[in-house]
Amino acid sequence: MNEHIFEKLEYNKLKDKVKECCVSSLGRDLIDKLEPTGNIKTVQNRLNETTEARALLDYSGAVQLNGIVNIKEIITKVKKDMILDPEQLINVAAFLRGCGKIKTYMKDKEFYAPTLYSYSFNLEDLNYLEEEIELSIKNNRLSDDATTELKKIRRHIAQLESKIDEELNKFLKNPNNSNFIQDFFVTRRQGRLTVPIKSSYKNMVAGIVIESSGKTAFVEPNSVSKYTQKYTQLKIDESEEEYKILSNLTSHVYDNLYTFERNIEVMSHYDMVFAKGKYSKAIGGIAPKLNNYGYTKIVNGRHPLLEGNVVPLNVVIGDKYRSLVITGPNAGGKTIVLKTIGLLTLSMQSGFHIAVDDDTDMSVFDRVFADIGDDQSLENSLSTFSAHVKNLSYILRQTNKSTLLLFDEIGSGTEPNEGAALAIAILEEVYSKGAITVATTHYNEIKNFSSSHPDFENAAMRFNKDTLEPMYRMIIGKSGDSNALWISKKMGIYDDVLRKAEKYMKDKTYNLKIIDNGRKRIKKVKVIDEVKYNYETGDKVFINEINDSAIVYKEKDEYNNVVVFCNNEFKTYNVKQLKLQYARKELYPEDYDLNTLFSSYMERKVEKDIKRGSKKMLKRIHKYGYEKTINNKKH
């Protein structure tokens, strides 16, 4: 399985929803790396873990995972012989505290979650290190109580700072200094206590200028300087002692690197598994029954990413038939069926519970492929059809007997007769390889093929003919239609027109009588000719003169001339030069847009860009003209 299938079925969006249930980046990182597996034992183990996590959540309501900290980067620094700072050591202690909490929580949970209970034995307590860190560091700073020596040094520093403050306050209160002082407070500059003096008087004050800034000089009075050397030495002693303490604590972490790495692995797994459990509880999910022979029975399945009042899916495949062909109107839910089957399969094979009923039975597949949506690539000059064929070519090479295939409108995007033939050939090929296939289509030829094949079955999406709305429910064993006449009737089309339409669906004999509307007509000399067939727009004909095929664009006129589309050009031929190859009804479904037959891919793209108001395309047309823009896509 690859990123293409994950993108088409929105698998990564599903993982994002599960990641929201994690309490730390440890679990989120694992879910980011998680992919579906085709090993049924691994799938069963993953689902069992999720089931146990769900049972614990249902039993206790919450799991003691709060406070888990990702210390992977900290451990990496220790491996590089770097000394940890107080904040990093506090995170180490927090991680150890989290390990202790989950281990304590799991002590009496063997009955509900035997597998997750067993994982707790891999967590090793380092209580002494946790306590030592917490004793040594308070508020992200080494505590005075970390060592006796540090406490003594800091006591001397405090005493000396008190003396310095006393001397500085005397200086500030001395009336002889009032004219020199810029601001009446003590400030630290470059680690030394100073008084702000007006720059113009700095040479009149007995002391050392530590720093100057505009109109202010920061001066350390001589009365304080006698303490400075001792104070500086004490600060050096303090830094050295702090380094010793941090180094000692870091060495304890280094000595237990294996324990930390193993604890990180266990805690990461706990975070991921309990996130799966929380997700299961949120969607009311279950672990379905599993098999590895292609049988899939989804009972009231809900798409993992759809919210609200979702119509559940019921489908069975892989028992009495191995290929299912779904038909029905556009926007009737056919594509959602494919995506639901696909994403439920990927979800289950990742160990996620799925929102289905208890009777659900899911097959584990080695490979899942989908050809869904528009894969058109302008950068690679691929039309929609070419992109689909490229994807299908890859799928054909990769398919085996443990493959689930999902084809949306297979064979579409090209001349319907050829598209249907290609689709049937592909369906036969993947069937011969043993794959389980679900495909959607509009083509009658594919529906007829599916009806005839003993190991294929048709299905239809239900349509409410009263409200003209899709019902998003699938009926297996029945093929669907586009409901064009029903919709037309509801929209107010005359009954006479609809009756004619029904007649023309069966009989192509049209009313060609010219009406008398009182207009003066110019007599035209007609070529008298017996024509046995009235060519229709969309018919495929053979032209004797050029020994090539073409598509009828404009039906014959009163001179028996027909306009055809051949090799991207419109030409006119007399019906005597034409021979019918395929009638329109044999090539296209009833609701097929015949206009797409007479325009190039670039022309359709230009028209689409114009409709959506593309400024870039309008500039091209203004600069090069409409025809050049269509004929030269490099502009």
Secondary structure as the mmCIF struct_conf table of DSSP 4:
data_model
#
loop_
_struct_conf.conf_type_id
_struct_conf.id
_struct_conf.beg_label_comp_id
_struct_conf.beg_label_asym_id
_struct_conf.beg_label_seq_id
_struct_conf.end_label_comp_id
_struct_conf.end_label_asym_id
_struct_conf.end_label_seq_id
HELX_RH_AL_P HELX_RH_AL_P1 GLU A 3 LYS A 8
TURN_TY1_P TURN_TY1_P1 LEU A 9 GLU A 10
HELX_RH_AL_P HELX_RH_AL_P2 TYR A 11 LYS A 19
TURN_TY1_P TURN_TY1_P2 GLU A 20 CYS A 21
BEND BEND1 VAL A 23 SER A 24
HELX_RH_AL_P HELX_RH_AL_P3 SER A 25 LYS A 33
HELX_RH_AL_P HELX_RH_AL_P4 ILE A 40 SER A 60
BEND BEND2 GLY A 61 GLY A 61
BEND BEND3 GLN A 64 GLN A 64
TURN_TY1_P TURN_TY1_P3 ASN A 66 GLY A 67
HELX_RH_AL_P HELX_RH_AL_P5 LYS A 72 LYS A 79
TURN_TY1_P TURN_TY1_P4 LYS A 80 ASP A 81
HELX_LH_PP_P HELX_LH_PP_P1 MET A 82 ASP A 85
HELX_RH_AL_P HELX_RH_AL_P6 PRO A 86 MET A 106
TURN_TY1_P TURN_TY1_P5 LYS A 107 ASP A 108
TURN_TY1_P TURN_TY1_P6 GLU A 110 TYR A 112
HELX_RH_AL_P HELX_RH_AL_P7 PRO A 114 TYR A 119
HELX_RH_3T_P HELX_RH_3T_P1 SER A 120 ASN A 122
HELX_RH_AL_P HELX_RH_AL_P8 ASN A 127 SER A 136
STRN STRN1 ILE A 137 LYS A 138
TURN_TY1_P TURN_TY1_P7 ASN A 139 ASN A 140
STRN STRN2 ARG A 141 LEU A 142
HELX_RH_3T_P HELX_RH_3T_P2 ASP A 144 ALA A 146
HELX_RH_AL_P HELX_RH_AL_P9 THR A 148 LYS A 173
HELX_RH_3T_P HELX_RH_3T_P3 PRO A 175 ASN A 177
TURN_TY1_P TURN_TY1_P8 SER A 178 PHE A 180
STRN STRN3 ILE A 181 ILE A 181
BEND BEND4 GLN A 182 PHE A 185
STRN STRN4 THR A 187 ARG A 189
TURN_TY1_P TURN_TY1_P9 GLN A 190 GLY A 191
STRN STRN5 ARG A 192 LYS A 198
HELX_RH_3T_P HELX_RH_3T_P4 SER A 199 MET A 204
BEND BEND5 VAL A 205 ALA A 206
STRN STRN6 GLY A 207 SER A 213
TURN_TY1_P TURN_TY1_P10 GLY A 214 LYS A 215
STRN STRN7 THR A 216 PRO A 221
HELX_RH_AL_P HELX_RH_AL_P10 ASN A 222 ASP A 255
TURN_TY1_P TURN_TY1_P11 ASN A 256 ASN A 256
HELX_RH_AL_P HELX_RH_AL_P11 LEU A 257 ILE A 283
TURN_TY1_P TURN_TY1_P12 GLY A 284 GLY A 284
STRN STRN8 ILE A 286 ILE A 286
HELX_LH_PP_P HELX_LH_PP_P2 ALA A 287 PRO A 288
STRN STRN9 LYS A 289 ASN A 291
BEND BEND6 ASN A 292 GLY A 294
STRN STRN10 THR A 296 GLY A 301
TURN_TY1_P TURN_TY1_P13 PRO A 304 LEU A 305
BEND BEND7 GLY A 308 ASN A 309
HELX_LH_PP_P HELX_LH_PP_P3 VAL A 310 PRO A 312
STRN STRN11 LEU A 313 ILE A 317
BEND BEND8 GLY A 318 LYS A 320
BEND BEND9 ARG A 322 ARG A 322
STRN STRN12 SER A 323 THR A 327
TURN_TY1_P TURN_TY1_P14 ASN A 330 ALA A 331
BEND BEND10 GLY A 332 GLY A 333
HELX_RH_AL_P HELX_RH_AL_P12 LYS A 334 GLN A 349
TURN_TY1_P TURN_TY1_P15 SER A 350 GLY A 351
STRN STRN13 ILE A 354 ILE A 354
BEND BEND11 ALA A 355 ALA A 355
TURN_TY1_P TURN_TY1_P16 ASP A 358 ASP A 359
STRN STRN14 ASP A 361 SER A 363
BEND BEND12 ASP A 366 ASP A 366
STRN STRN15 ARG A 367 ASP A 371
BEND BEND13 GLY A 373 GLY A 373
STRN STRN16 SER A 377 SER A 377
TURN_TY1_P TURN_TY1_P17 LEU A 378 SER A 381
STRN STRN17 LEU A 382 LEU A 382
HELX_RH_AL_P HELX_RH_AL_P13 THR A 384 GLN A 398
TURN_TY1_P TURN_TY1_P18 LYS A 401 SER A 402
STRN STRN18 THR A 403 PHE A 407
BEND BEND14 ASP A 408 GLU A 409
TURN_TY1_P TURN_TY1_P19 ILE A 410 GLY A 411
BEND BEND15 GLY A 413 THR A 414
HELX_RH_AL_P HELX_RH_AL_P14 PRO A 416 SER A 432
TURN_TY1_P TURN_TY1_P20 LYS A 433 GLY A 434
STRN STRN19 ILE A 436 THR A 440
HELX_RH_AL_P HELX_RH_AL_P15 ASN A 444 SER A 452
BEND BEND16 HIS A 453 HIS A 453
TURN_TY1_P TURN_TY1_P21 PRO A 454 ASP A 455
STRN STRN20 PHE A 456 ASN A 464
TURN_TY1_P TURN_TY1_P22 LYS A 465 LEU A 468
STRN STRN21 GLU A 469 ILE A 476
TURN_TY1_P TURN_TY1_P23 GLY A 477 GLY A 477
HELX_RH_AL_P HELX_RH_AL_P16 ALA A 484 LYS A 490
TURN_TY1_P TURN_TY1_P24 MET A 491 GLY A 492
HELX_RH_AL_P HELX_RH_AL_P17 ASP A 495 LYS A 506
HELX_LH_PP_P HELX_LH_PP_P4 LYS A 513 ILE A 515
BEND BEND17 GLY A 518 GLY A 518
HELX_LH_PP_P HELX_LH_PP_P5 VAL A 525 ILE A 528
BEND BEND18 LYS A 532 LYS A 532
TURN_TY1_P TURN_TY1_P25 THR A 537 GLY A 538
STRN STRN22 LYS A 540 ILE A 543
TURN_TY1_P TURN_TY1_P26 ASN A 544 ASN A 547
STRN STRN23 ASP A 548 LYS A 554
TURN_TY1_P TURN_TY1_P27 GLU A 558 TYR A 559
BEND BEND19 ASN A 560 ASN A 560
STRN STRN24 ASN A 561 CYS A 566
TURN_TY1_P TURN_TY1_P28 ASN A 567 ASN A 568
STRN STRN25 GLU A 569 ASN A 574
HELX_RH_3T_P HELX_RH_3T_P5 VAL A 575 GLN A 577
STRN STRN26 LEU A 578 TYR A 582
HELX_RH_AL_P HELX_RH_AL_P18 ARG A 584 LEU A 587
BEND BEND20 TYR A 588 TYR A 588
TURN_TY1_P TURN_TY1_P29 GLU A 590 ASP A 591
HELX_RH_3T_P HELX_RH_3T_P6 LEU A 594 PHE A 598
BEND BEND21 SER A 599 SER A 599
HELX_RH_AL_P HELX_RH_AL_P19 TYR A 601 LYS A 611
TURN_TY1_P TURN_TY1_P30 ARG A 612 GLY A 613
HELX_RH_AL_P HELX_RH_AL_P20 LYS A 615 TYR A 624
HELX_RH_AL_P HELX_RH_AL_P21 TYR A 626 ASN A 631
TURN_TY1_P TURN_TY1_P31 LYS A 633 LYS A 634
#
